[in-house]
Amino acid sequence: MADITYRIVEHDGGWAYKLGDVFSETFPTHDDALRAANAVAAEQKLPGETEPISYQDEAGRWHEEVAPGTERPDTVVVD
């Protein structure tokens, strides 16, 4: 199971949460960014539908799999 870590950081004159190299929108306060990150982290844990997926790997090969809706990542918010 994948782990997802959201980090609260200063960004563009305010605060944001960050996943890898990607920033959320900018929030005026640290607490606003923290609340938003906690909400997004909680959403990641909600089960979804089992769906077929297709994707292309780095070598250009296509793969087809079934993504179970119950396989959800572990999420963490680092303040």
Biopython code that builds the backbone (N, CA, C, O; Angstrom):
import numpy as np
from Bio.PDB.StructureBuilder import StructureBuilder

atoms = [
    (1, "MET", "N", (0.841, -1.173, 0.000)),
    (1, "MET", "CA", (0.000, 0.000, 0.000)),
    (1, "MET", "C", (0.891, 1.243, 0.000)),
    (1, "MET", "O", (1.876, 1.312, 0.735)),
    (2, "ALA", "N", (0.544, 2.189, -0.804)),
    (2, "ALA", "CA", (1.334, 3.411, -0.921)),
    (2, "ALA", "C", (1.094, 4.333, 0.271)),
    (2, "ALA", "O", (-0.005, 4.373, 0.825)),
    (3, "ASP", "N", (2.115, 5.058, 0.654)),
    (3, "ASP", "CA", (1.981, 6.097, 1.673)),
    (3, "ASP", "C", (1.989, 7.441, 0.989)),
    (3, "ASP", "O", (2.763, 7.676, 0.061)),
    (4, "ILE", "N", (1.122, 8.326, 1.453)),
    (4, "ILE", "CA", (1.050, 9.678, 0.914)),
    (4, "ILE", "C", (1.313, 10.638, 2.066)),
    (4, "ILE", "O", (0.637, 10.580, 3.093)),
    (5, "THR", "N", (2.300, 11.526, 1.897)),
    (5, "THR", "CA", (2.628, 12.492, 2.933)),
    (5, "THR", "C", (2.409, 13.896, 2.407)),
    (5, "THR", "O", (3.036, 14.312, 1.433)),
    (6, "TYR", "N", (1.526, 14.616, 3.051)),
    (6, "TYR", "CA", (1.289, 16.024, 2.760)),
    (6, "TYR", "C", (2.085, 16.836, 3.768)),
    (6, "TYR", "O", (2.067, 16.541, 4.964)),
    (7, "ARG", "N", (2.778, 17.851, 3.291)),
    (7, "ARG", "CA", (3.582, 18.708, 4.176)),
    (7, "ARG", "C", (3.038, 20.131, 4.125)),
    (7, "ARG", "O", (2.707, 20.636, 3.053)),
    (8, "ILE", "N", (2.947, 20.771, 5.279)),
    (8, "ILE", "CA", (2.509, 22.160, 5.372)),
    (8, "ILE", "C", (3.753, 23.034, 5.203)),
    (8, "ILE", "O", (4.733, 22.884, 5.932)),
    (9, "VAL", "N", (3.698, 23.952, 4.228)),
    (9, "VAL", "CA", (4.864, 24.795, 3.917)),
    (9, "VAL", "C", (4.418, 26.222, 3.626)),
    (9, "VAL", "O", (3.272, 26.463, 3.247)),
    (10, "GLU", "N", (5.344, 27.167, 3.811)),
    (10, "GLU", "CA", (5.085, 28.538, 3.383)),
    (10, "GLU", "C", (5.162, 28.578, 1.866)),
    (10, "GLU", "O", (6.027, 27.943, 1.263)),
    (11, "HIS", "N", (4.241, 29.337, 1.244)),
    (11, "HIS", "CA", (4.202, 29.351, -0.219)),
    (11, "HIS", "C", (3.490, 30.601, -0.711)),
    (11, "HIS", "O", (2.383, 30.905, -0.266)),
    (12, "ASP", "N", (4.117, 31.319, -1.619)),
    (12, "ASP", "CA", (3.529, 32.501, -2.275)),
    (12, "ASP", "C", (2.912, 33.489, -1.297)),
    (12, "ASP", "O", (1.802, 33.974, -1.518)),
    (13, "GLY", "N", (3.619, 33.786, -0.229)),
    (13, "GLY", "CA", (3.140, 34.775, 0.730)),
    (13, "GLY", "C", (2.080, 34.259, 1.681)),
    (13, "GLY", "O", (1.457, 35.042, 2.398)),
    (14, "GLY", "N", (1.866, 32.959, 1.697)),
    (14, "GLY", "CA", (0.888, 32.348, 2.600)),
    (14, "GLY", "C", (1.341, 30.952, 2.950)),
    (14, "GLY", "O", (2.530, 30.707, 3.155)),
    (15, "TRP", "N", (0.389, 30.035, 3.019)),
    (15, "TRP", "CA", (0.674, 28.655, 3.398)),
    (15, "TRP", "C", (0.004, 27.703, 2.426)),
    (15, "TRP", "O", (-1.035, 28.023, 1.848)),
    (16, "ALA", "N", (0.599, 26.536, 2.249)),
    (16, "ALA", "CA", (0.041, 25.529, 1.351)),
    (16, "ALA", "C", (0.372, 24.158, 1.920)),
    (16, "ALA", "O", (1.193, 24.024, 2.827)),
    (17, "TYR", "N", (-0.280, 23.152, 1.370)),
    (17, "TYR", "CA", (0.183, 21.791, 1.629)),
    (17, "TYR", "C", (0.833, 21.312, 0.340)),
    (17, "TYR", "O", (0.472, 21.744, -0.754)),
    (18, "LYS", "N", (1.783, 20.426, 0.488)),
    (18, "LYS", "CA", (2.597, 19.994, -0.641)),
    (18, "LYS", "C", (2.642, 18.471, -0.658)),
    (18, "LYS", "O", (2.790, 17.835, 0.385)),
    (19, "LEU", "N", (2.513, 17.895, -1.843)),
    (19, "LEU", "CA", (2.662, 16.458, -2.047)),
    (19, "LEU", "C", (3.761, 16.289, -3.082)),
    (19, "LEU", "O", (3.576, 16.632, -4.249)),
    (20, "GLY", "N", (4.897, 15.764, -2.662)),
    (20, "GLY", "CA", (6.044, 15.687, -3.571)),
    (20, "GLY", "C", (6.460, 17.096, -3.951)),
    (20, "GLY", "O", (6.759, 17.915, -3.082)),
    (21, "ASP", "N", (6.479, 17.384, -5.253)),
    (21, "ASP", "CA", (6.856, 18.721, -5.740)),
    (21, "ASP", "C", (5.644, 19.577, -6.080)),
    (21, "ASP", "O", (5.794, 20.659, -6.648)),
    (22, "VAL", "N", (4.449, 19.112, -5.742)),
    (22, "VAL", "CA", (3.222, 19.803, -6.143)),
    (22, "VAL", "C", (2.604, 20.521, -4.945)),
    (22, "VAL", "O", (2.399, 19.930, -3.884)),
    (23, "PHE", "N", (2.309, 21.824, -5.140)),
    (23, "PHE", "CA", (1.706, 22.636, -4.100)),
    (23, "PHE", "C", (0.194, 22.728, -4.294)),
    (23, "PHE", "O", (-0.307, 22.697, -5.418)),
    (24, "SER", "N", (-0.510, 22.840, -3.191)),
    (24, "SER", "CA", (-1.935, 23.157, -3.244)),
    (24, "SER", "C", (-2.070, 24.649, -3.551)),
    (24, "SER", "O", (-1.080, 25.351, -3.758)),
    (25, "GLU", "N", (-3.315, 25.110, -3.574)),
    (25, "GLU", "CA", (-3.511, 26.558, -3.640)),
    (25, "GLU", "C", (-2.937, 27.172, -2.369)),
    (25, "GLU", "O", (-2.710, 26.471, -1.383)),
    (26, "THR", "N", (-2.705, 28.466, -2.393)),
    (26, "THR", "CA", (-2.163, 29.166, -1.231)),
    (26, "THR", "C", (-3.299, 29.570, -0.305)),
    (26, "THR", "O", (-4.329, 30.078, -0.747)),
    (27, "PHE", "N", (-3.097, 29.336, 0.986)),
    (27, "PHE", "CA", (-4.066, 29.700, 2.017)),
    (27, "PHE", "C", (-3.502, 30.856, 2.837)),
    (27, "PHE", "O", (-2.286, 30.968, 2.992)),
    (28, "PRO", "N", (-4.373, 31.716, 3.362)),
    (28, "PRO", "CA", (-3.874, 32.878, 4.095)),
    (28, "PRO", "C", (-3.193, 32.532, 5.417)),
    (28, "PRO", "O", (-2.301, 33.256, 5.858)),
    (29, "THR", "N", (-3.602, 31.432, 6.055)),
    (29, "THR", "CA", (-3.013, 31.086, 7.351)),
    (29, "THR", "C", (-2.526, 29.639, 7.360)),
    (29, "THR", "O", (-2.954, 28.799, 6.569)),
    (30, "HIS", "N", (-1.627, 29.399, 8.279)),
    (30, "HIS", "CA", (-1.116, 28.049, 8.502)),
    (30, "HIS", "C", (-2.261, 27.112, 8.871)),
    (30, "HIS", "O", (-2.341, 25.997, 8.355)),
    (31, "ASP", "N", (-3.147, 27.557, 9.762)),
    (31, "ASP", "CA", (-4.262, 26.709, 10.193)),
    (31, "ASP", "C", (-5.197, 26.358, 9.038)),
    (31, "ASP", "O", (-5.714, 25.242, 8.979)),
    (32, "ASP", "N", (-5.420, 27.301, 8.118)),
    (32, "ASP", "CA", (-6.257, 27.016, 6.941)),
    (32, "ASP", "C", (-5.624, 25.924, 6.083)),
    (32, "ASP", "O", (-6.315, 25.012, 5.628)),
    (33, "ALA", "N", (-4.314, 26.015, 5.863)),
    (33, "ALA", "CA", (-3.610, 25.006, 5.060)),
    (33, "ALA", "C", (-3.634, 23.650, 5.765)),
    (33, "ALA", "O", (-3.800, 22.616, 5.117)),
    (34, "LEU", "N", (-3.471, 23.651, 7.070)),
    (34, "LEU", "CA", (-3.486, 22.406, 7.834)),
    (34, "LEU", "C", (-4.869, 21.750, 7.769)),
    (34, "LEU", "O", (-4.970, 20.536, 7.589)),
    (35, "ARG", "N", (-5.926, 22.541, 7.916)),
    (35, "ARG", "CA", (-7.289, 21.994, 7.811)),
    (35, "ARG", "C", (-7.535, 21.396, 6.428)),
    (35, "ARG", "O", (-8.113, 20.317, 6.307)),
    (36, "ALA", "N", (-7.095, 22.101, 5.391)),
    (36, "ALA", "CA", (-7.280, 21.619, 4.020)),
    (36, "ALA", "C", (-6.502, 20.322, 3.791)),
    (36, "ALA", "O", (-7.018, 19.390, 3.175)),
    (37, "ALA", "N", (-5.283, 20.261, 4.277)),
    (37, "ALA", "CA", (-4.473, 19.045, 4.113)),
    (37, "ALA", "C", (-5.102, 17.866, 4.845)),
    (37, "ALA", "O", (-5.125, 16.752, 4.323)),
    (38, "ASN", "N", (-5.606, 18.103, 6.039)),
    (38, "ASN", "CA", (-6.271, 17.025, 6.786)),
    (38, "ASN", "C", (-7.521, 16.544, 6.062)),
    (38, "ASN", "O", (-7.813, 15.348, 6.062)),
    (39, "ALA", "N", (-8.266, 17.468, 5.443)),
    (39, "ALA", "CA", (-9.467, 17.084, 4.692)),
    (39, "ALA", "C", (-9.099, 16.241, 3.471)),
    (39, "ALA", "O", (-9.747, 15.232, 3.191)),
    (40, "VAL", "N", (-8.061, 16.654, 2.750)),
    (40, "VAL", "CA", (-7.624, 15.900, 1.563)),
    (40, "VAL", "C", (-7.092, 14.524, 1.970)),
    (40, "VAL", "O", (-7.364, 13.528, 1.299)),
    (41, "ALA", "N", (-6.340, 14.470, 3.060)),
    (41, "ALA", "CA", (-5.805, 13.194, 3.535)),
    (41, "ALA", "C", (-6.948, 12.246, 3.917)),
    (41, "ALA", "O", (-6.878, 11.048, 3.643)),
    (42, "ALA", "N", (-7.985, 12.775, 4.540)),
    (42, "ALA", "CA", (-9.135, 11.942, 4.913)),
    (42, "ALA", "C", (-9.864, 11.443, 3.669)),
    (42, "ALA", "O", (-10.308, 10.295, 3.640)),
    (43, "GLU", "N", (-9.996, 12.279, 2.645)),
    (43, "GLU", "CA", (-10.654, 11.870, 1.396)),
    (43, "GLU", "C", (-9.912, 10.729, 0.713)),
    (43, "GLU", "O", (-10.535, 9.852, 0.114)),
    (44, "GLN", "N", (-8.592, 10.737, 0.801)),
    (44, "GLN", "CA", (-7.792, 9.678, 0.170)),
    (44, "GLN", "C", (-8.108, 8.305, 0.751)),
    (44, "GLN", "O", (-7.915, 7.291, 0.081)),
    (45, "LYS", "N", (-8.594, 8.264, 1.993)),
    (45, "LYS", "CA", (-8.857, 6.996, 2.665)),
    (45, "LYS", "C", (-10.240, 6.430, 2.364)),
    (45, "LYS", "O", (-10.522, 5.281, 2.705)),
    (46, "LEU", "N", (-11.112, 7.220, 1.727)),
    (46, "LEU", "CA", (-12.466, 6.756, 1.450)),
    (46, "LEU", "C", (-12.454, 5.693, 0.352)),
    (46, "LEU", "O", (-11.776, 5.861, -0.662)),
    (47, "PRO", "N", (-13.191, 4.613, 0.541)),
    (47, "PRO", "CA", (-13.237, 3.588, -0.501)),
    (47, "PRO", "C", (-13.954, 4.094, -1.743)),
    (47, "PRO", "O", (-14.811, 4.974, -1.671)),
    (48, "GLY", "N", (-13.596, 3.534, -2.857)),
    (48, "GLY", "CA", (-14.223, 3.894, -4.125)),
    (48, "GLY", "C", (-14.746, 2.647, -4.811)),
    (48, "GLY", "O", (-14.962, 1.617, -4.174)),
    (49, "GLU", "N", (-14.945, 2.748, -6.095)),
    (49, "GLU", "CA", (-15.427, 1.618, -6.892)),
    (49, "GLU", "C", (-14.243, 0.812, -7.418)),
    (49, "GLU", "O", (-13.184, 1.373, -7.696)),
    (50, "THR", "N", (-14.417, -0.476, -7.554)),
    (50, "THR", "CA", (-13.419, -1.304, -8.221)),
    (50, "THR", "C", (-13.531, -1.019, -9.717)),
    (50, "THR", "O", (-14.609, -1.142, -10.299)),
    (51, "GLU", "N", (-12.416, -0.638, -10.333)),
    (51, "GLU", "CA", (-12.417, -0.190, -11.728)),
    (51, "GLU", "C", (-11.270, -0.831, -12.507)),
    (51, "GLU", "O", (-10.188, -1.042, -11.959)),
    (52, "PRO", "N", (-11.505, -1.141, -13.781)),
    (52, "PRO", "CA", (-10.373, -1.540, -14.632)),
    (52, "PRO", "C", (-9.561, -0.301, -14.987)),
    (52, "PRO", "O", (-10.119, 0.770, -15.228)),
    (53, "ILE", "N", (-8.245, -0.453, -15.016)),
    (53, "ILE", "CA", (-7.373, 0.664, -15.406)),
    (53, "ILE", "C", (-6.402, 0.199, -16.475)),
    (53, "ILE", "O", (-6.037, -0.975, -16.529)),
    (54, "SER", "N", (-5.985, 1.130, -17.327)),
    (54, "SER", "CA", (-4.953, 0.897, -18.336)),
    (54, "SER", "C", (-3.896, 1.967, -18.155)),
    (54, "SER", "O", (-4.215, 3.132, -17.920)),
    (55, "TYR", "N", (-2.642, 1.572, -18.264)),
    (55, "TYR", "CA", (-1.569, 2.559, -18.172)),
    (55, "TYR", "C", (-0.389, 2.108, -19.010)),
    (55, "TYR", "O", (-0.218, 0.926, -19.307)),
    (56, "GLN", "N", (0.423, 3.097, -19.385)),
    (56, "GLN", "CA", (1.607, 2.845, -20.193)),
    (56, "GLN", "C", (2.832, 2.996, -19.312)),
    (56, "GLN", "O", (2.953, 3.989, -18.596)),
    (57, "ASP", "N", (3.744, 2.030, -19.348)),
    (57, "ASP", "CA", (4.948, 2.115, -18.535)),
    (57, "ASP", "C", (6.033, 2.925, -19.258)),
    (57, "ASP", "O", (5.827, 3.411, -20.370)),
    (58, "GLU", "N", (7.180, 3.056, -18.607)),
    (58, "GLU", "CA", (8.278, 3.869, -19.154)),
    (58, "GLU", "C", (8.786, 3.342, -20.486)),
    (58, "GLU", "O", (9.298, 4.108, -21.302)),
    (59, "ALA", "N", (8.648, 2.037, -20.713)),
    (59, "ALA", "CA", (9.125, 1.423, -21.957)),
    (59, "ALA", "C", (8.081, 1.492, -23.076)),
    (59, "ALA", "O", (8.322, 1.006, -24.181)),
    (60, "GLY", "N", (6.932, 2.091, -22.792)),
    (60, "GLY", "CA", (5.902, 2.230, -23.814)),
    (60, "GLY", "C", (4.928, 1.064, -23.890)),
    (60, "GLY", "O", (4.061, 1.041, -24.763)),
    (61, "ARG", "N", (5.059, 0.097, -22.988)),
    (61, "ARG", "CA", (4.132, -1.044, -22.970)),
    (61, "ARG", "C", (2.865, -0.679, -22.207)),
    (61, "ARG", "O", (2.909, 0.012, -21.190)),
    (62, "TRP", "N", (1.739, -1.156, -22.720)),
    (62, "TRP", "CA", (0.459, -0.917, -22.062)),
    (62, "TRP", "C", (0.116, -2.081, -21.149)),
    (62, "TRP", "O", (0.394, -3.238, -21.467)),
    (63, "HIS", "N", (-0.489, -1.768, -20.016)),
    (63, "HIS", "CA", (-0.892, -2.759, -19.026)),
    (63, "HIS", "C", (-2.353, -2.521, -18.667)),
    (63, "HIS", "O", (-2.827, -1.385, -18.646)),
    (64, "GLU", "N", (-3.050, -3.605, -18.388)),
    (64, "GLU", "CA", (-4.425, -3.514, -17.906)),
    (64, "GLU", "C", (-4.508, -4.252, -16.584)),
    (64, "GLU", "O", (-4.035, -5.381, -16.458)),
    (65, "GLU", "N", (-5.114, -3.602, -15.600)),
    (65, "GLU", "CA", (-5.267, -4.180, -14.268)),
    (65, "GLU", "C", (-6.641, -3.814, -13.735)),
    (65, "GLU", "O", (-7.380, -3.036, -14.339)),
    (66, "VAL", "N", (-6.955, -4.385, -12.610)),
    (66, "VAL", "CA", (-8.166, -4.010, -11.888)),
    (66, "VAL", "C", (-7.725, -3.328, -10.602)),
    (66, "VAL", "O", (-6.948, -3.889, -9.830)),
    (67, "ALA", "N", (-8.222, -2.118, -10.376)),
    (67, "ALA", "CA", (-7.900, -1.360, -9.166)),
    (67, "ALA", "C", (-9.047, -1.525, -8.173)),
    (67, "ALA", "O", (-10.123, -0.958, -8.365)),
    (68, "PRO", "N", (-8.818, -2.304, -7.107)),
    (68, "PRO", "CA", (-9.875, -2.482, -6.108)),
    (68, "PRO", "C", (-10.187, -1.165, -5.400)),
    (68, "PRO", "O", (-9.273, -0.455, -4.982)),
    (69, "GLY", "N", (-11.432, -0.845, -5.267)),
    (69, "GLY", "CA", (-11.840, 0.392, -4.605)),
    (69, "GLY", "C", (-11.534, 0.421, -3.125)),
    (69, "GLY", "O", (-11.583, 1.474, -2.490)),
    (70, "THR", "N", (-11.217, -0.745, -2.575)),
    (70, "THR", "CA", (-10.905, -0.812, -1.147)),
    (70, "THR", "C", (-9.425, -0.628, -0.855)),
    (70, "THR", "O", (-9.046, -0.479, 0.306)),
    (71, "GLU", "N", (-8.582, -0.635, -1.878)),
    (71, "GLU", "CA", (-7.148, -0.412, -1.675)),
    (71, "GLU", "C", (-6.875, 1.069, -1.605)),
    (71, "GLU", "O", (-6.785, 1.735, -2.637)),
    (72, "ARG", "N", (-6.742, 1.589, -0.415)),
    (72, "ARG", "CA", (-6.536, 3.008, -0.210)),
    (72, "ARG", "C", (-5.175, 3.241, 0.416)),
    (72, "ARG", "O", (-4.713, 2.401, 1.188)),
    (73, "PRO", "N", (-4.520, 4.341, 0.116)),
    (73, "PRO", "CA", (-3.197, 4.611, 0.688)),
    (73, "PRO", "C", (-3.288, 5.046, 2.146)),
    (73, "PRO", "O", (-4.327, 5.507, 2.617)),
    (74, "ASP", "N", (-2.173, 4.884, 2.840)),
    (74, "ASP", "CA", (-2.039, 5.476, 4.165)),
    (74, "ASP", "C", (-1.626, 6.922, 3.956)),
    (74, "ASP", "O", (-0.743, 7.206, 3.146)),
    (75, "THR", "N", (-2.250, 7.830, 4.672)),
    (75, "THR", "CA", (-1.956, 9.255, 4.509)),
    (75, "THR", "C", (-1.469, 9.840, 5.822)),
    (75, "THR", "O", (-1.889, 9.435, 6.906)),
    (76, "VAL", "N", (-0.564, 10.811, 5.687)),
    (76, "VAL", "CA", (0.008, 11.507, 6.844)),
    (76, "VAL", "C", (0.102, 12.981, 6.495)),
    (76, "VAL", "O", (0.436, 13.336, 5.365)),
    (77, "VAL", "N", (-0.193, 13.841, 7.464)),
    (77, "VAL", "CA", (0.032, 15.279, 7.302)),
    (77, "VAL", "C", (1.152, 15.666, 8.251)),
    (77, "VAL", "O", (1.048, 15.469, 9.461)),
    (78, "VAL", "N", (2.224, 16.218, 7.697)),
    (78, "VAL", "CA", (3.369, 16.653, 8.501)),
    (78, "VAL", "C", (3.314, 18.162, 8.617)),
    (78, "VAL", "O", (3.367, 18.885, 7.622)),
    (79, "ASP", "N", (3.207, 18.617, 9.842)),
    (79, "ASP", "CA", (3.082, 20.061, 10.110)),
    (79, "ASP", "C", (4.431, 20.639, 10.450)),
    (79, "ASP", "O", (4.541, 21.838, 10.708)),
]
sb = StructureBuilder()
sb.init_structure("model")
sb.init_model(0)
sb.init_chain("A")
sb.init_seg("    ")
for serial, (resi, resn, name, xyz) in enumerate(atoms, 1):
    if name == "N":
        sb.init_residue(resn, " ", resi, " ")
    sb.init_atom(name, np.array(xyz, "f"), 0.0, 1.0, " ", f" {name:<3s}", serial, name[0])
structure = sb.get_structure()
